[in-house]
């Protein structure tokens, strides 16, 4: 085989491989690494200890500003409920006690990936006509047996949409809820 044919075949295989990856980019299960899978398993096991819903956590966070995202997560082996808020152009991360619903910690978000995420989420919520809590309530009503794990807004083709992750038994499901 000539060098030119080999290069063309390699380039073609690379293009096909990238196209296949792009086509599957929205399917998290394909890219779930061991850490993400272990995190999901830990969350499934620990979520039963939470006495409040994500909606109650979003409502509790309103004292610190507009809730712009929220999620249950396992951090350092412990369950936590984290809500990002926006107030007067500043962002905060609130930790909500998942048993009592009280804010236990508030930290400003001023840099890095968290700041970029908060900025993006705030931009989506600025265009929203529906609160994040209302969107979560609608998604939860569609699946009575599922528990809401997270809600993150974004702009899709200029329209605000919340990606809401539900846990039904041991299965995660993401639904898109319009915010306009």
Number of C-alpha atoms within 10 A of each C-alpha: 5 6 8 9 10 11 11 11 12 12 12 12 12 12 12 12 12 12 12 11 14 10 10 13 12 10 10 10 12 10 13 12 11 9 9 13 13 13 16 18 13 16 22 19 12 17 18 8 10 17 13 15 17 27 21 16 27 29 15 18 27 15 12 17 15 21 28 32 27 28 20 24 21 19 11 7 11 10 19 20 26 25 27 30 28 23 14 7 8 15 24 24 22 25 22 25 20 23 12 13 21 15 19 11 12 17 11 14 20 13 10 8 10 15 17 13 19 25 18 17 24 25 16 23 28 11 16 20 11 15 17 28 20 13 22 25 14 12 24 19 11 9 13 9 11 19 18 24 24 23 29 23 28 24 18 11 7 9 14 22 27 29 19 24 22 22 19 15 10 12 10 16 13 16 15 15 20 19 21 13
